[in-house]
Amino acid sequence: MNRGRIGIETYPEYKKRVIDVISPSYCAAKWYNATIWLGHGQTTSCHHPPGHWIPLEELKDNPSAIHNTPHKKLMRKMMQEGERPSECEYCWKVEDMGKGHISDRTFKTEIFTDEDIKKTATMPWEENVNLKTLEISFDRACNFKCSYCNPAFSTAWVKDINDYGGYQNIQSDGRGHFQDTAPWAEPATRKQEDNPYIQAFHKWWESDLADSLEEIRITGGEPIMHKGTWKLFDWFENNPGRNREMRFAINSNLCPETPKVFDKLIEKSHNIPNLHIYTSMEATGIQGEYIRDGLDYKYWMENIHRLLKEGNVSQLFMMMTINSLCLNSITEFLDEMLDLREEYKERAPVLSLNILRFPSFQSAAILPEDIKTHYMEKLNDWFISERPQSMLDEGEKASVQRLIDYLDIIKTPHKNTAETPKLYNDFKSFFSQYDVRRNKDFVSTFPGPLAEWFKSLDAEVPNRDQILNSNNPTNTMEIFMADPATTEKYEGGDDEHEVKNVPGWNTETDNLGS
């Protein structure tokens, strides 16, 4: 695979030359990258580890403490000393699969210069660092309520729980995901202007962050629903002489409830010299609408075309969250992405395939072997054909191949998940309730092996009246921050699993790397 920044150097060659000489566990994201939920005050180094709280007292004299927290500094110390932080387990799992798989820590390091990386190898671990890349979220407001998301990231999910109560009979490690409205994720203050975390961000931004950043990316919730997003659009318009090279990126479902909002996005895009937009999809038509409740697939695709034709967008990224449901139409979706590539060439979306791990009962890892094999063979047949081989870039090919290997190799659910019977129970129980709450139909939406397996599952499912008139008490349980699709709990799972030590994604039990 050729890396554009260094020419013909491969990812493994880069890792050996730059990363491994620092430490076997080094990742530059711990220094130069951050995700910060400014609304309620949590941060993490990338979308894999769970978030942690930002100490308010640190902000009084140091606004950069929204990134340079005591926790992150300890993680930096571990990496300098060659220790593997447990919160970075996603990358350790990928690397331990063998076959020379490159994890995200390499991708999240190679974007920075060799000079910047070498600085972190010797600098004191407790020293404050200016960010190079930053993700921020102003609020959790969102008009979608995707199946694997939760109230911490979506006000539409908050309404779902308020209307019907928590989901019933969820037994696995994902039970806390759908039980309460995540009141701890409420913004710290009613007005953004009074929020101490947002105030710290603006102080740091105006002092030197806006000049040092290579990229700022706004996540949500749905960013185009937040006035903070439009304030930054205005900043770029009003400060044309400052950091013209900075990438200004936003995540968006591209399906605003008011079409005028999308018109505004098109208009404002022409004031940004380097605008990147990230959107998400992994299945076509009604299957995509089932997974991403609130989606109008036709409207979404129309807006994709509008953005590519009318907007000033340097690059559009398609983030695919690989879950147990999307595999049914993933090749059809990939073909539609290649259609866009034929029409728009280099302006077409760049693809990334991110494997869902939490809530575990929605992961592809729980599917029966025959269904995983069916989807693996279908995807592999598509992948080796002429069109994807000629049109996908090397990074995209590696991502597809990793998914094929994942479906082939992974024989058991991930570590720190419940026993398989509980995962099966939760799959049937959750989506049965999901159908009633959202006026959907799993069986007719996913015909074939997936529907037949779903019908065969035994679970205690409340009847329609019990679901719609539940108002069952919700249990306040911890919901882990970071990406709701790829983050899982590292210490815990359900009590029974902890006692019985049920194996998960493990190199010893799954023959990974053999």
GUDO-877187 format. One record per residue (C-alpha): residue in three letters; x, y, z. Coordinates in steps of 0.1 Angstrom, whole numbers, plus 5000, padded with zeros to 4 digits. Example, Ala and Ser with C-alpha at 12.3 -4.5 7.8 and 13.67 -1.06 7.14 Angstrom:
ALA512349555078SER513749895071
This chain:
MET500050005000ASN501450344990ARG501250625014GLY500750964997ARG502851165022ILE505950955019GLY505550814984ILE506250454981GLU506750385018THR504250125031TYR502450145064PRO504449855079GLU507650025068TYR506550355083LYS505650185116LYS509050025118ARG510950345109VAL509150595131ILE506750435156ASP508650125168VAL511850325175ILE509950535201SER508150245218PRO506049935209SER502950105222TYR503350465209CYS500550655194ALA500851025185ALA497051075191LYS497751095229TRP499651415223TYR498351585191ASN494751465187ALA491651505209THR487951455210ILE486251705234TRP482551715244LEU482352075253GLY478752055262HIS479251855294GLY483051835297GLN484551505287THR487551425265THR489451135249SER492451095226CYS490550935197HIS487150765191HIS488250425205PRO488950485243PRO486150585266GLY485950955276HIS486951095309TRP485951415328ILE487851735324PRO488651885358LEU487152225360GLU489752365384GLU492352305357LEU490652545333LYS490952855355ASP494652915346ASN495052685316PRO492352665290SER494352395272ALA493452165300ILE490352075280HIS492851855263ASN495951825286THR494151645314PRO496051455342HIS494651125328LYS496051185293LYS499351275307LEU499550945325MET498650765293ARG501550945275LYS503950835302MET502850475297MET503350495260GLN506850655263GLU507750355286GLY506350095261GLU503249995281ARG499949925265PRO497050135280SER494049915283GLU491750185270CYS493550145236GLU492449785233TYR490949825199CYS494349875183TRP495949595203LYS493249355191VAL493749445155GLU497549405157ASP497249075176MET495148935147GLY498448875129LYS498648875091GLY500549205094HIS497349405102ILE498049775108SER495849925135ASP494550275138ARG497450405159THR499650395128PHE497050585108LYS496650835136THR500350885139GLU501550905103ILE499351215096PHE501851415117THR505451515107ASP508351305118GLU509751615136ASP506551665156ILE506551295165LYS510151285176LYS509451575200THR506951365219ALA509451085224THR511651295247MET509451565261PRO508351545298TRP505151345299GLU503551605322GLU504151895297ASN501152065280VAL500952015243ASN499152215216LEU496852015195LYS497351945157THR493951785151LEU490851835172GLU487251695173ILE484751895193SER481051855200PHE478952145213ASP475951945221ARG474151615216ALA471151755197CYS470451525167ASN467351445146PHE468451075141LYS468250785166CYS470450515150SER470050165164TYR473450145181CYS473550505193ASN472150625226PRO470850925245ALA474351055252PHE474751145216SER471151205204THR468251415217ALA466051205195TRP467150905215VAL466351105247LYS462851155234ASP462550775227ILE463450685263ASN461250965277ASP458250845256TYR458550465263GLY460950415291GLY464150205289TYR464249895267GLN463049595286ASN464749255290ILE468249365279GLN470649135297SER474149185282ASP476849445285GLY474749675264ARG471849705288GLY472950045302HIS473050185266PHE469250205263GLN468050245299ASP468050615307THR468350955291ALA472050995301PRO471351305322TRP475051345328ALA475451435291GLU473151735295PRO475052065287ALA476752215318THR474752535313ARG471552635295LYS473352895274GLN476452795255GLU478053135263ASP478053045300ASN479552695296PRO483052695312TYR484252425287ILE483052625257GLN484552935272ALA487952765277PHE487752645241HIS487252995227LYS490053135249TRP492452875237TRP491252915201GLU491853285200SER495153275219ASP497053025198LEU495052715190ALA493552855158ASP497052915145SER498552575155LEU495752345144GLU495952155112GLU492352035114ILE489352105135ARG486351865132ILE482951925146THR480951625157GLY477651585176GLY474951505178GLU474251665145PRO476651965141ILE474552165117MET471852185144HIS474252375167LYS474852745166GLY478552685177THR479152525143TRP477852825124LYS479953055147LEU483052885135PHE481852905099ASP481553285105TRP485053295121PHE486653155090GLU484753405069ASN485753705091ASN489453605095PRO490553525059GLY494253595068ARG494553335096ASN495552975090ARG494252935055GLU495652585054MET493652455083ARG491152185074PHE487652275087ALA485651955089ILE482151865101ASN480251545106SER476751555093ASN473951315085LEU473151555056CYS469451525063PRO468351845081GLU464751875089THR464552205072PRO465952215036LYS466952585042VAL469652455066PHE471252255038ASP471052555015LYS472952745042LEU475652475043ILE476152495006GLU476352875008LYS478752885038SER480952625022HIS482252884997ASN483853085025ILE485952795037PRO489252735018ASN489652375030LEU486252215040HIS485951845047ILE482651685053TYR482151345070THR478851155066SER477850805076MET476050525058GLU476650145053ALA473450005038THR471050095011GLY467450205010ILE465050085037GLN467849885053GLY469850195058GLU466650375071TYR466150095095ILE469550115110ARG469650495110ASP466150585121GLY465250935109LEU467050885076ASP465350935042TYR467750755020LYS466550924988TYR466851265003TRP470251185017MET471551074983GLU470051384966ASN471951594991ILE475151404984HIS474851494947ARG473951854956LEU477051884978LEU479351744952LYS477851964924GLU477152294942GLY479252304974ASN482852394979VAL484052074995SER487651974994GLN486851615004LEU483751415013PHE484251105036MET481850815039MET482150655074MET480650305073THR479750155107ILE479949775101ASN477149615122SER475249295121LEU472449445099CYS474349635072LEU476149325058ASN472849235041SER473249515015ILE476849635020THR478049534985GLU475049714969PHE475950014990LEU479649994980ASP478549974943GLU476650294947MET479750464962LEU481650344931ASP478950494909LEU479650824926ARG483350784920GLU482750734883GLU480651044881TYR482651284904LYS486151134902GLU488351254930ARG485451454946ALA483551134953PRO483451004989VAL486450835004LEU485450515022SER486250395057LEU484950075073ASN484750085111ILE483749775129LEU481049815155ARG481849665189PHE479449815213PRO476649745221SER477949395215PHE474549235206GLN474549455175SER478049355164ALA478549135134ALA480648905157ILE477548755173LEU476048635140PRO475948255135GLU478948105116ASP476848015085ILE475548375082LYS478948525087THR480348295061HIS477548385037TYR478248755041MET482048705040GLU481848505007LYS479448764992LEU481849045001ASN484948864990ASP483348784956TRP482549154952PHE486049264964ILE488049044940SER486049164910GLU487449404885ARG485549714895PRO486549744932GLN490149634924SER490549904899MET488650184917LEU489350154954ASP492550304968GLU495050094988GLY493750215022GLU490150125012LYS491249784999ALA492949725032SER489849825051VAL487649585031GLN490149305034ARG490249355072LEU486449315073ILE486648995052ASP489248855076TYR487148965106LEU484148775094ASP486348475086ILE488448465118ILE486248585146LYS484548285160THR483248425193PRO481948765206HIS484449025218LYS486049005252ASN484149175281THR480749085266ALA478048865279GLU477548495270THR476248425235PRO472648325248LYS472348665264LEU473548845232TYR471048645212ASN468248735237ASP469149105235PHE469249105197LYS465748965195SER464349155224PHE465849495214PHE464849485177SER461349355185GLN460849655208TYR462649885182ASP460049775156VAL457149875178ARG458650205190ARG459850305155ASN457050155134LYS459449915116ASP459549555106PHE462849365109VAL461749055090SER460449225059THR463349475059PHE466149205061PRO464748905041GLY466748595038PRO469148425063LEU469148725087ALA465348725089GLU465148355094TRP467648355121PHE465848645138LYS462548455138SER464248145153LEU465648325183ASP463948275217ALA463548585239GLU461248725264VAL459749005244PRO457049235259ASN453849265239ARG452949585220ASP450849735248GLN453549665273ILE456049845251LEU453950145242ASN452650195277SER455650095296ASN457050395314ASN459150135331PRO461650275356THR464950345340ASN468250235356THR470950495357MET473950315343GLU477250435329ILE477250485292PHE480750515278MET481750815257ALA483750815225ASP482250675194PRO479050475204ALA479750225177THR483250125183THR483750175220GLU483249895245LYS483749855282TYR487249735292GLU486549655328GLY483349485336GLY480749355313ASP477949165331ASP478749005364GLU478048655352HIS480548695324GLU483148815348VAL482648515370LYS482648255343ASN485448415323VAL483648355290PRO486248385261GLY485848675236TRP488048805208ASN491148635219THR494248525200GLU494448205220THR490748095215ASP490248235180ASN493448135164LEU494048485153GLY497248535136SER497848165130
